[in-house]
Amino acid sequence: DGGADILVPSAFTPNADGKNDLLKPLLIGITKLDYFDIFNRWGQLIYSTNQINAGWDGRLKNADQPSGTYVYTVQGQDFQGKIVYKKGTVVLIR
């Protein structure tokens, strides 16, 4: 095991103060991001990317999403092609 991992913050504050405004996975030893998906409490997919360093700004169709808990799933691969998958929750704080 090369120690590859994906870490996702437990909360973020998209209020345009330049701190913690984007929710994005921290990739450790990951060379390919398969997906980073965010779902609302009803299971609706509201954000998805496979771009490394991209992140969710707390908006859907130019509308701020409400404070609360959101579910994420993220999957990436290390340089050997080993899959790393994580699922969890994140709190959006306004």
DSSP file (Angstrom, degrees, kcal/mol; ACC not computed):
  #  RESIDUE AA STRUCTURE BP1 BP2  ACC     N-H-->O    O-->H-N    N-H-->O    O-->H-N    TCO  KAPPA ALPHA  PHI   PSI    X-CA   Y-CA   Z-CA
    1    1 A D              0   0    0      0, 0.0     0, 0.0     0, 0.0     0, 0.0   0.000 360.0 360.0 360.0 123.7    0.0    0.0    0.0
    2    2 A G        -     0   0    0     27,-0.1     0, 0.0     1,-0.0     0, 0.0   0.409 360.0-108.7 -83.5   3.4    1.5    3.3   -1.1
    3    3 A G        +     0   0    0      1,-0.2     2,-0.1    26,-0.0    -1,-0.0   0.697  57.2 168.2  78.9  18.0   -0.6    5.2    1.4
    4    4 A A        +     0   0    0     25,-0.2     2,-0.3    23,-0.0    -1,-0.2  -0.413   9.0 160.9 -65.1 141.1   -2.8    6.8   -1.2
    5    5 A D  E     -A   28   0A   0     23,-2.4    23,-3.0    -2,-0.1     2,-0.4  -0.981  35.7-139.5-156.3 162.3   -5.8    8.5    0.4
    6    6 A I  E     -A   27   0A   0     -2,-0.3     2,-0.4    21,-0.2    21,-0.2  -0.993  19.9-168.3-129.3 123.6   -8.6   11.0   -0.2
    7    7 A L  E     -A   26   0A   0     19,-2.5    19,-3.8    -2,-0.4    -2,-0.0  -0.918   2.6-169.0-113.7 138.4   -9.6   13.4    2.5
    8    8 A V        -     0   0    0     -2,-0.4    81,-0.1    17,-0.2    15,-0.0  -0.994  28.4-113.4-126.1 130.4  -12.7   15.6    2.5
    9    9 A P        -     0   0    0      0, 0.0     3,-0.1     0, 0.0    14,-0.0  -0.176  17.0-132.4 -57.6 155.2  -13.3   18.4    5.0
   10   10 A S  S    S+     0   0    0      1,-0.2    81,-2.4    80,-0.1     2,-0.3   0.635  84.7  10.5 -85.2 -14.2  -16.2   17.9    7.4
   11   11 A A  E     -b   91   0B   0     79,-0.3     2,-0.3    58,-0.0    81,-0.2  -0.988  60.3-170.0-156.1 158.4  -17.5   21.4    6.8
   12   12 A F  E     -b   92   0B   0     79,-2.1    81,-2.6    -2,-0.3     9,-0.1  -0.985  16.0-144.9-151.5 161.2  -17.1   24.4    4.6
   13   13 A T        -     0   0    0      7,-2.0     2,-2.4    -2,-0.3     4,-0.4  -0.782   9.2-168.2-130.7  85.0  -18.3   28.1    4.5
   14   14 A P        +     0   0    0      0, 0.0     7,-0.1     0, 0.0     6,-0.1  -0.424  45.2 124.9 -77.5  73.6  -18.9   29.4    0.9
   15   15 A N  S    S-     0   0    0     -2,-2.4     6,-0.1     4,-0.3     5,-0.1   0.161  79.3-111.3-118.1  17.3  -19.2   33.0    1.9
   16   16 A A  S    S+     0   0    0     -3,-0.2     4,-0.1     1,-0.1     5,-0.0   0.771  79.7 126.3  62.9  29.3  -16.6   34.5   -0.5
   17   17 A D  S    S-     0   0    0     -4,-0.4    -1,-0.1     2,-0.3     3,-0.1   0.407  82.0-111.9 -94.4   3.1  -14.2   35.5    2.3
   18   18 A G  S    S+     0   0    0      1,-0.2     2,-0.5     0, 0.0     4,-0.1   0.451  88.7 101.3  84.6  -0.9  -11.4   33.6    0.7
   19   19 A K  S    S-     0   0    0     -6,-0.2    -4,-0.3     1,-0.1    -2,-0.3  -0.971  99.4 -20.6-121.5 121.1  -11.3   30.9    3.5
   20   20 A N  S    S+     0   0    0     -2,-0.5    -7,-2.0     1,-0.1    -1,-0.1   0.816  87.2 138.3  59.6  32.3  -12.8   27.5    3.1
   21   21 A D        +     0   0    0     -9,-0.1     2,-0.4    -7,-0.1    -1,-0.1   0.753  58.7  54.3 -82.2 -25.1  -15.1   28.7    0.2
   22   22 A L  S    S-     0   0    0     -9,-0.1     2,-0.7    -4,-0.1    35,-0.2  -0.906  72.3-143.8-113.4 137.2  -14.7   25.7   -2.0
   23   23 A L  B     +F   56   0C   0     33,-2.7    33,-2.5    -2,-0.4    35,-0.1  -0.883  38.9 151.6 -96.0 115.0  -15.3   22.1   -1.0
   24   24 A K        -     0   0    0     -2,-0.7     2,-0.2    31,-0.2    31,-0.1  -0.996  45.1-105.0-144.3 150.6  -12.8   19.9   -2.7
   25   25 A P        -     0   0    0      0, 0.0     2,-0.7     0, 0.0    28,-0.3  -0.460  25.5-131.3 -74.2 143.2  -11.1   16.6   -1.9
   26   26 A L  E     -A    7   0A   0    -19,-3.8   -19,-2.5    -2,-0.2     2,-0.6  -0.866  25.4-152.0 -92.7 114.8   -7.5   16.5   -0.7
   27   27 A L  E     -A    6   0A   0     -2,-0.7     2,-0.6   -21,-0.2   -21,-0.2  -0.790  12.3-171.1 -96.8 121.5   -5.8   13.9   -2.9
   28   28 A I  E    S-A    5   0A   0    -23,-3.0   -23,-2.4    -2,-0.6     3,-0.1  -0.934  78.6 -17.2-113.5 110.2   -2.8   12.1   -1.4
   29   29 A G  S    S+     0   0    0     -2,-0.6    50,-0.6     1,-0.3     2,-0.5   0.660 100.1 136.5  71.6  14.8   -0.9   10.0   -3.9
   30   30 A I  E     +C   78   0B   0    -25,-0.2    48,-0.3    48,-0.2    -1,-0.3  -0.840  28.2 175.8 -98.1 126.7   -3.9   10.1   -6.2
   31   31 A T  E     +     0   0B   0     46,-2.4     2,-0.4    -2,-0.5    47,-0.2   0.615  69.3  39.0-104.7 -16.0   -3.1   10.7   -9.9
   32   32 A K  E     -C   77   0B   0     45,-1.7    45,-2.5    19,-0.0     2,-0.7  -0.983  65.1-152.8-139.0 125.9   -6.6   10.3  -11.4
   33   33 A L  E     -C   76   0B   0     17,-0.4    43,-0.3    -2,-0.4     3,-0.1  -0.871   9.4-174.9 -96.1 113.8   -9.8   11.6  -10.0
   34   34 A D  E     -     0   0B   0     41,-2.0     2,-0.3    -2,-0.7    42,-0.2   0.934  65.7 -30.1 -73.5 -46.8  -12.7    9.4  -11.3
   35   35 A Y  E     -C   75   0B   0     40,-1.7    40,-2.4    15,-0.1     2,-0.4  -0.960  39.6-159.9-166.4 153.0  -15.4   11.5   -9.7
   36   36 A F  E     -CD  74  49B   0     13,-1.8    13,-1.3    -2,-0.3     2,-0.4  -0.915  29.8-178.3-134.9 108.6  -16.2   13.8   -6.8
   37   37 A D  E     -CD  73  48B   0     36,-3.0    36,-1.9    -2,-0.4     2,-0.4  -0.876  15.1-160.6-117.2 140.8  -20.0   14.0   -6.4
   38   38 A I  E     -CD  72  47B   0      9,-2.6     8,-2.9    -2,-0.4     9,-1.3  -0.973   9.7-169.6-120.3 133.7  -22.2   16.0   -3.9
   39   39 A F  E     -CD  71  45B   0     32,-3.1    32,-2.0    -2,-0.4     6,-0.2  -0.924  15.4-132.3-121.6 146.6  -25.8   15.0   -3.2
   40   40 A N    >   -     0   0    0      4,-2.0     3,-2.2    -2,-0.3    30,-0.1  -0.243  45.4 -83.7 -85.2-176.4  -28.4   17.0   -1.2
   41   41 A R  T 3  S+     0   0    0      1,-0.3    -1,-0.1     2,-0.1    29,-0.1   0.680 129.7  55.4 -66.7 -16.4  -30.6   15.5    1.5
   42   42 A W  T 3  S-     0   0    0      2,-0.1    -1,-0.3     0, 0.0     3,-0.1   0.338 120.1-106.8 -95.9   6.7  -33.0   14.1   -1.1
   43   43 A G    <   +     0   0    0     -3,-2.2     2,-0.4     1,-0.3    -2,-0.1   0.592  69.0 149.5  81.7  10.1  -30.3   12.3   -3.0
   44   44 A Q        -     0   0    0      1,-0.1    -4,-2.0     2,-0.0     2,-0.5  -0.634  51.6-122.5 -78.1 130.3  -30.2   14.7   -5.9
   45   45 A L  E     +D   39   0B   0     -2,-0.4    -6,-0.2    -6,-0.2     3,-0.1  -0.623  40.0 166.7 -71.0 118.5  -26.8   15.0   -7.5
   46   46 A I  E     +     0   0B   0     -8,-2.9     2,-0.3    -2,-0.5    15,-0.2   0.532  61.1  22.2-115.2  -9.7  -26.0   18.7   -7.3
   47   47 A Y  E     +D   38   0B   0     -9,-1.3    -9,-2.6    13,-0.1    -1,-0.3  -0.960  59.4 168.6-155.9 139.9  -22.3   18.8   -8.1
   48   48 A S  E     +D   37   0B   0     -2,-0.3     2,-0.3   -11,-0.2   -11,-0.2  -0.972   5.6 158.9-152.0 137.5  -19.9   16.5  -10.0
   49   49 A T  E     -D   36   0B   0    -13,-1.3   -13,-1.8    -2,-0.3     7,-0.0  -0.989  29.3-168.8-150.6 156.4  -16.4   16.8  -11.2
   50   50 A N        +     0   0    0     -2,-0.3     2,-0.6   -15,-0.2   -17,-0.4   0.115  60.4 113.7-124.5  15.5  -13.5   14.6  -12.3
   51   51 A Q  S >  S-     0   0    0    -15,-0.1     3,-1.8   -19,-0.1     2,-0.1  -0.779  70.3-124.3 -91.8 123.1  -11.0   17.6  -12.4
   52   52 A I  T 3  S+     0   0    0     -2,-0.6     3,-0.1     1,-0.3    -2,-0.1  -0.449  97.1  18.3 -63.3 136.5   -8.3   17.5   -9.8
   53   53 A N  T 3  S+     0   0    0      1,-0.3    -1,-0.3   -28,-0.3     2,-0.2   0.394  95.8 122.8  78.1   0.7   -8.3   20.8   -7.8
   54   54 A A    <   +     0   0    0     -3,-1.8    -1,-0.3   -29,-0.0     2,-0.3  -0.581  39.2 179.9 -84.1 157.6  -11.9   21.6   -8.8
   55   55 A G        -     0   0    0     -2,-0.2     2,-0.4   -31,-0.1   -31,-0.2  -0.980  31.4 -95.6-155.2 165.8  -14.4   22.1   -6.0
   56   56 A W  B     -F   23   0C   0    -33,-2.5   -33,-2.7    -2,-0.3    -9,-0.1  -0.690  19.7-160.6 -88.1 134.0  -18.0   22.9   -5.1
   57   57 A D        -     0   0    0     -2,-0.4    -1,-0.1   -35,-0.2     3,-0.1   0.251  50.7-101.4 -97.4  11.1  -18.9   26.5   -4.3
   58   58 A G  S    S+     0   0    0      1,-0.3     7,-2.8   -35,-0.1     2,-0.3   0.656  86.9 114.2  81.4  15.1  -22.1   25.7   -2.5
   59   59 A R  E     -G   64   0D   0      5,-0.2     2,-0.4   -13,-0.1    -1,-0.3  -0.855  47.2-164.0-121.2 155.3  -24.3   26.7   -5.4
   60   60 A L  E >  S-G   63   0D   0      3,-2.4     3,-1.4    -2,-0.3   -13,-0.1  -0.968  83.1 -14.6-135.8 120.3  -26.6   24.9   -7.8
   61   61 A K  T 3  S-     0   0    0     -2,-0.4     3,-0.1     1,-0.3    -1,-0.1   0.916 129.9 -53.0  51.8  47.8  -27.7   26.6  -11.0
   62   62 A N  T 3  S+     0   0    0      1,-0.2     2,-0.5     0, 0.0    -1,-0.3   0.617 115.2 117.5  65.3  16.2  -26.4   30.0   -9.6
   63   63 A A  E <   -G   60   0D   0     -3,-1.4    -3,-2.4     0, 0.0    -1,-0.2  -0.955  69.7-117.8-116.0 130.6  -28.5   29.6   -6.5
   64   64 A D  E     -G   59   0D   0     -2,-0.5    -5,-0.2    -5,-0.2    -6,-0.1  -0.401  30.5-132.4 -59.9 134.7  -26.9   29.4   -3.0
   65   65 A Q        -     0   0    0     -7,-2.8     3,-0.1     1,-0.1    -1,-0.1  -0.639  29.0 -98.8 -88.3 151.0  -27.8   26.0   -1.4
   66   66 A P        -     0   0    0      0, 0.0    26,-0.2     0, 0.0    -1,-0.1  -0.227  40.4 -92.3 -70.7 156.8  -29.1   26.0    2.2
   67   67 A S  S    S+     0   0    0     24,-0.1     2,-0.3    26,-0.0    26,-0.2  -0.322  79.3  87.5 -57.4 147.5  -27.0   25.3    5.2
   68   68 A G  E    S- E   0  92B   0     24,-1.9    24,-3.1    -3,-0.1     2,-0.4  -0.943  76.8 -43.2 150.9-170.1  -27.1   21.7    6.2
   69   69 A T  E     - E   0  91B   0     -2,-0.3     2,-0.3    22,-0.2    22,-0.2  -0.780  46.0-174.4 -99.2 134.3  -25.6   18.3    5.7
   70   70 A Y  E     - E   0  90B   0     20,-3.1    20,-2.7    -2,-0.4     2,-0.4  -0.902  19.4-128.7-124.2 152.9  -24.7   17.0    2.2
   71   71 A V  E     -CE  39  89B   0    -32,-2.0   -32,-3.1    -2,-0.3     2,-0.4  -0.832  23.2-167.4-103.4 138.9  -23.4   13.6    1.2
   72   72 A Y  E     -CE  38  88B   0     16,-2.7    16,-2.0    -2,-0.4     2,-0.4  -0.928  11.6-169.7-122.2 151.6  -20.3   13.1   -1.0
   73   73 A T  E     +CE  37  87B   0    -36,-1.9   -36,-3.0    -2,-0.4     2,-0.4  -0.991  14.2 178.0-130.3 141.2  -18.8   10.2   -2.8
   74   74 A V  E     -CE  36  86B   0     12,-2.6    12,-2.7    -2,-0.4     2,-0.4  -0.999   7.3-178.0-144.9 139.7  -15.3   10.4   -4.3
   75   75 A Q  E     +CE  35  85B   0    -40,-2.4   -41,-2.0    -2,-0.4   -40,-1.7  -0.995  10.3 158.7-141.8 135.1  -13.2    7.9   -6.1
   76   76 A G  E     -CE  33  84B   0      8,-2.4     8,-2.9    -2,-0.4     2,-0.4  -0.860  27.8-127.1-141.5 177.2   -9.7    8.2   -7.4
   77   77 A Q  E     -CE  32  83B   0    -45,-2.5   -46,-2.4    -2,-0.3   -45,-1.7  -0.983  15.2-135.7-131.7 142.2   -6.8    6.0   -8.5
   78   78 A D  E >   -C   30   0B   0      4,-2.0     3,-2.4    -2,-0.4   -48,-0.2  -0.266  46.5 -84.1 -84.6-178.2   -3.1    6.0   -7.4
   79   79 A F  T 3  S+     0   0    0    -50,-0.6   -49,-0.1     1,-0.3    -1,-0.1   0.677 131.2  53.5 -64.6 -16.2   -0.2    5.7   -9.8
   80   80 A Q  T 3  S-     0   0    0      2,-0.1    -1,-0.3     0, 0.0     3,-0.1   0.414 120.5-107.2 -95.0   0.5   -0.6    1.9   -9.8
   81   81 A G    <   +     0   0    0     -3,-2.4     2,-0.3     1,-0.3    -2,-0.1   0.539  66.3 154.2  85.9   6.9   -4.3    2.1  -10.7
   82   82 A K        -     0   0    0      1,-0.1    -4,-2.0    -5,-0.0     2,-0.3  -0.537  43.1-124.5 -71.5 131.8   -5.4    1.1   -7.2
   83   83 A I  E     - E   0  77B   0     -2,-0.3     2,-0.5    -6,-0.2    -6,-0.2  -0.584  22.6-168.4 -81.1 133.9   -8.9    2.5   -6.5
   84   84 A V  E     - E   0  76B   0     -8,-2.9    -8,-2.4    -2,-0.3     2,-0.4  -0.993  11.3-178.1-120.5 122.9   -9.5    4.6   -3.4
   85   85 A Y  E     + E   0  75B   0     -2,-0.5     2,-0.3   -10,-0.2   -10,-0.2  -0.965   4.7 176.7-125.4 136.5  -13.2    5.3   -2.7
   86   86 A K  E     - E   0  74B   0    -12,-2.7   -12,-2.6    -2,-0.4     2,-0.3  -0.987   6.7-176.5-137.3 148.1  -14.7    7.4    0.1
   87   87 A K  E     + E   0  73B   0     -2,-0.3     2,-0.3   -14,-0.2   -14,-0.2  -0.994  26.6 118.6-140.2 142.2  -18.2    8.3    1.1
   88   88 A G  E     - E   0  72B   0    -16,-2.0   -16,-2.7    -2,-0.3     2,-0.3  -0.941  50.8 -80.7-173.8-164.8  -19.3   10.7    3.9
   89   89 A T  E     - E   0  71B   0     -2,-0.3     2,-0.3   -18,-0.2   -18,-0.2  -0.891  25.6-167.2-123.9 154.5  -21.1   13.8    4.9
   90   90 A V  E     - E   0  70B   0    -20,-2.7   -20,-3.1    -2,-0.3     2,-0.5  -0.990  17.8-132.9-137.5 144.9  -20.1   17.5    4.9
   91   91 A V  E     -bE  11  69B   0    -81,-2.4   -79,-2.1    -2,-0.3     2,-0.6  -0.879  10.5-150.3-104.1 126.3  -21.8   20.4    6.5
   92   92 A L  E     -bE  12  68B   0    -24,-3.1   -24,-1.9    -2,-0.5     2,-0.5  -0.843  16.3-163.9 -92.0 123.8  -22.4   23.6    4.5
   93   93 A I              0   0    0    -81,-2.6    -2,-0.0    -2,-0.6   -82,-0.0  -0.944 360.0 360.0-115.5 122.2  -22.3   26.6    6.9
   94   94 A R              0   0    0     -2,-0.5    -1,-0.1   -81,-0.1   -81,-0.1   0.387 360.0 360.0-106.1 360.0  -23.7   29.9    5.8
